[in-house]
Amino acid sequence: MWQLNEMDYGTAAQAGRQSPTPKGPGAAMLLRMLDEIDYGVLVIDGQGQIQHANHLARHELASSRLVMVRGNSLFGSSTEHSAMIQQGLDHACKGQRKLVLLEHNDLELSLAFIPLSHPLEAESPTVLVLLQRQSTCDNLAVRMFARTKGLSPSEESVMIGLCRGLGVPEIAREHGVAESTVRSQVKSLREKTGCSSIRRLMQRVNSLPPVVPALRIITPMAHGATEFVHP
């Protein structure tokens, strides 16, 4: 019985070695998949050199609001922010995850530094940098959600206003209607979406899949950043 098990094990192991490698999406397809995610995604090496940036990350870098690219390396828009980015990179190169919060006046951007390689396994560590979603309202899934639930254009506008953190009086002033009109639309929103409260509606909207709008604004990249931009 033991000999039979050994024989079966050896046969299975040999078959495993001979079996073809499972096929998956190619590199080009994976890059396009990353472009369809409503979060900025960067891959950098241990020196901060950018190896890849998806569409939203390229857009954020080109805006140079809080992060930017110099000589194909990731920097902050100030000396302080650059030091914080370096701190996040240093932690990731040691195998530790680090959240970095960049703030300037009314601008803010959070970056998560995540090690993709163990410090003892690779001579050149690779780090994943995830950028926060800038606005829930920019998520195409929010408008898709409105269509799925049969919201009218005015109800959708009210929902977008709520996502922006506006109250009923502010939405009413912005739309040029009475507050009672907005309250009626909010009630209709709750009924159509099956949410018992606006808080529950916002929780549901915030949990929608991150979908990038199909119509994108392509911003030219400076400092030779086309080195890491795929077609």
C-alpha positions as CSV (number, residue, x, y, z in Angstrom):
1,M,0.0,0.0,0.0
2,W,2.8,2.4,0.9
3,Q,4.6,1.5,-2.4
4,L,1.5,2.3,-4.3
5,N,1.1,5.7,-2.6
6,E,4.8,6.5,-3.3
7,M,4.2,5.5,-7.0
8,D,1.1,7.6,-7.2
9,Y,2.9,10.6,-5.6
10,G,5.8,10.3,-8.0
11,T,3.6,10.0,-11.0
12,A,1.6,13.0,-9.9
13,A,4.7,15.0,-9.2
14,Q,6.1,14.2,-12.6
15,A,2.8,15.1,-14.3
16,G,2.8,18.4,-12.4
17,R,6.3,19.2,-13.7
18,Q,5.2,18.3,-17.2
19,S,1.9,20.2,-17.2
20,P,2.0,23.5,-19.1
21,T,2.1,26.8,-17.2
22,P,-1.5,28.2,-16.8
23,K,-2.1,30.9,-19.3
24,G,-3.2,34.3,-18.1
25,P,-3.5,37.9,-19.3
26,G,-0.4,39.3,-21.0
27,A,1.6,42.3,-19.8
28,A,-0.2,44.7,-22.1
29,M,-3.6,43.5,-20.9
30,L,-2.6,43.8,-17.2
31,L,-1.5,47.4,-17.8
32,R,-4.8,48.2,-19.5
33,M,-6.6,46.6,-16.5
34,L,-4.7,48.9,-14.1
35,D,-5.8,51.9,-16.2
36,E,-9.4,51.0,-15.6
37,I,-9.1,51.3,-11.8
38,D,-10.2,54.6,-10.2
39,Y,-7.1,54.8,-8.1
40,G,-3.6,56.0,-9.0
41,V,-1.2,53.1,-9.1
42,L,2.6,53.4,-9.1
43,V,5.4,50.8,-9.1
44,I,8.7,52.1,-8.0
45,D,12.1,50.6,-7.2
46,G,14.2,51.1,-4.1
47,Q,15.6,54.4,-5.4
48,G,12.2,55.8,-6.1
49,Q,12.5,55.3,-9.8
50,I,9.1,54.9,-11.4
51,Q,8.7,51.6,-13.3
52,H,5.1,52.0,-14.1
53,A,2.2,54.5,-13.5
54,N,-1.4,53.9,-14.5
55,H,-3.6,56.6,-16.1
56,L,-4.7,58.3,-12.9
57,A,-1.2,58.2,-11.4
58,R,0.2,59.9,-14.5
59,H,-2.6,62.5,-14.3
60,E,-1.8,63.2,-10.7
61,L,2.0,63.4,-11.4
62,A,1.4,65.8,-14.3
63,S,-0.7,68.1,-12.1
64,S,2.2,68.4,-9.7
65,R,-0.2,69.4,-6.9
66,L,1.3,67.3,-4.1
67,V,3.4,64.7,-6.0
68,M,5.5,65.0,-9.1
69,V,8.2,63.3,-11.2
70,R,11.8,64.5,-11.6
71,G,14.2,62.5,-13.6
72,N,11.7,59.6,-13.6
73,S,11.7,59.6,-9.8
74,L,8.8,60.2,-7.4
75,F,9.0,63.4,-5.4
76,G,6.7,65.6,-3.4
77,S,5.8,69.1,-4.4
78,S,7.8,70.4,-1.4
79,T,10.9,69.4,0.5
80,E,8.7,68.2,3.4
81,H,6.5,66.1,1.2
82,S,9.6,64.6,-0.6
83,A,11.0,63.6,2.8
84,M,7.7,62.0,3.8
85,I,7.7,60.0,0.5
86,Q,11.2,58.9,1.1
87,Q,10.2,57.7,4.6
88,G,7.4,55.7,3.1
89,L,9.8,54.2,0.6
90,D,12.3,53.3,3.3
91,H,9.7,51.5,5.3
92,A,8.5,49.5,2.2
93,C,12.1,48.5,1.4
94,K,12.3,47.0,4.9
95,G,9.2,45.0,4.2
96,Q,6.8,47.3,6.2
97,R,3.6,48.9,4.9
98,K,3.5,52.7,5.4
99,L,0.7,55.3,4.9
100,V,1.8,58.8,4.0
101,L,-0.5,61.7,4.3
102,L,0.4,64.8,2.2
103,E,-1.5,68.1,3.0
104,H,-1.2,71.6,1.7
105,N,-3.9,74.2,2.3
106,D,-7.1,72.6,1.1
107,L,-5.3,69.8,-0.9
108,E,-4.7,66.4,0.5
109,L,-3.4,63.1,-0.8
110,S,-2.8,59.8,0.9
111,L,-0.3,57.3,-0.4
112,A,0.1,53.7,0.7
113,F,3.6,52.2,0.3
114,I,3.4,48.4,0.0
115,P,6.4,46.1,-0.5
116,L,6.1,43.8,-3.5
117,S,9.3,41.9,-2.6
118,H,10.8,40.7,0.6
119,P,14.0,42.6,1.5
120,L,15.9,39.4,1.8
121,E,14.7,37.9,-1.4
122,A,15.5,40.6,-3.9
123,E,18.6,42.8,-4.4
124,S,16.4,45.5,-6.0
125,P,13.2,45.9,-4.0
126,T,10.0,46.8,-5.7
127,V,7.3,48.9,-4.1
128,L,3.6,49.4,-4.9
129,V,2.3,52.9,-4.2
130,L,-1.5,53.3,-4.1
131,L,-3.0,56.8,-4.3
132,Q,-6.3,57.8,-2.8
133,R,-9.4,58.3,-4.9
134,Q,-9.7,62.0,-5.3
135,S,-13.5,62.2,-5.4
136,T,-16.3,59.7,-5.1
137,C,-18.3,61.9,-7.6
138,D,-15.6,61.2,-10.2
139,N,-16.3,57.5,-10.0
140,L,-18.2,56.5,-13.1
141,A,-19.9,53.7,-11.1
142,V,-21.9,56.4,-9.2
143,R,-23.6,57.5,-12.4
144,M,-24.1,53.9,-13.5
145,F,-25.7,53.3,-10.1
146,A,-28.1,56.2,-10.7
147,R,-29.1,54.7,-14.1
148,T,-29.6,51.3,-12.6
149,K,-31.9,52.6,-9.9
150,G,-33.9,54.7,-12.4
151,L,-33.0,58.1,-10.9
152,S,-34.0,61.2,-12.7
153,P,-31.3,63.7,-13.8
154,S,-32.3,66.0,-10.9
155,E,-32.3,63.2,-8.4
156,E,-28.8,62.1,-9.7
157,S,-27.6,65.7,-9.2
158,V,-28.9,65.7,-5.7
159,M,-27.1,62.4,-5.0
160,I,-23.9,63.8,-6.4
161,G,-24.3,66.9,-4.2
162,L,-24.7,64.6,-1.1
163,C,-21.5,62.8,-2.2
164,R,-19.7,66.1,-2.2
165,G,-20.7,66.6,1.4
166,L,-23.3,69.3,0.7
167,G,-26.4,69.7,2.9
168,V,-30.0,70.3,1.7
169,P,-29.8,74.1,1.9
170,E,-26.5,74.2,-0.1
171,I,-27.9,71.8,-2.8
172,A,-31.0,73.9,-3.0
173,R,-29.0,77.1,-3.5
174,E,-26.8,75.5,-6.0
175,H,-29.7,74.2,-8.1
176,G,-31.8,77.3,-7.6
177,V,-34.8,75.5,-6.1
178,A,-36.6,75.5,-2.8
179,E,-35.3,73.3,0.0
180,S,-38.6,71.5,0.1
181,T,-38.0,70.4,-3.5
182,V,-34.6,68.9,-2.6
183,R,-36.1,67.2,0.5
184,S,-38.7,65.6,-1.8
185,Q,-35.9,64.4,-4.1
186,V,-33.9,63.0,-1.2
187,K,-37.0,61.1,-0.1
188,S,-37.4,59.7,-3.7
189,L,-33.7,58.8,-3.6
190,R,-34.1,56.8,-0.5
191,E,-37.2,55.0,-1.9
192,K,-35.7,54.2,-5.3
193,T,-32.4,52.9,-3.8
194,G,-34.0,51.1,-0.9
195,C,-31.8,52.9,1.6
196,S,-33.4,53.7,5.0
197,S,-31.3,56.9,5.4
198,I,-28.9,59.2,3.5
199,R,-26.1,57.8,5.6
200,R,-26.9,54.3,4.3
201,L,-27.1,55.6,0.8
202,M,-23.6,57.2,1.1
203,Q,-22.2,54.0,2.5
204,R,-23.6,52.1,-0.5
205,V,-22.3,54.7,-3.0
206,N,-18.8,54.6,-1.4
207,S,-18.7,50.8,-1.7
208,L,-19.3,50.9,-5.5
209,P,-16.6,49.4,-7.7
210,P,-14.0,52.1,-8.7
211,V,-14.6,52.7,-12.4
212,V,-12.7,55.3,-14.4
213,P,-14.8,57.5,-16.7
214,A,-14.5,56.4,-20.4
215,L,-13.7,59.9,-21.5
216,R,-10.4,60.8,-20.0
217,I,-8.3,64.0,-20.0
218,I,-4.9,63.1,-21.2
219,T,-2.4,65.4,-19.6
220,P,1.1,65.6,-21.1
221,M,3.9,64.4,-18.8
222,A,7.0,66.5,-18.1
223,H,10.5,65.6,-17.1
224,G,10.8,62.7,-19.6
225,A,8.1,60.7,-17.8
226,T,7.1,58.9,-21.0
227,E,9.8,56.4,-20.0
228,F,7.2,54.6,-17.9
229,V,4.0,55.4,-19.9
230,H,2.8,52.5,-21.9
231,P,0.8,53.1,-25.1
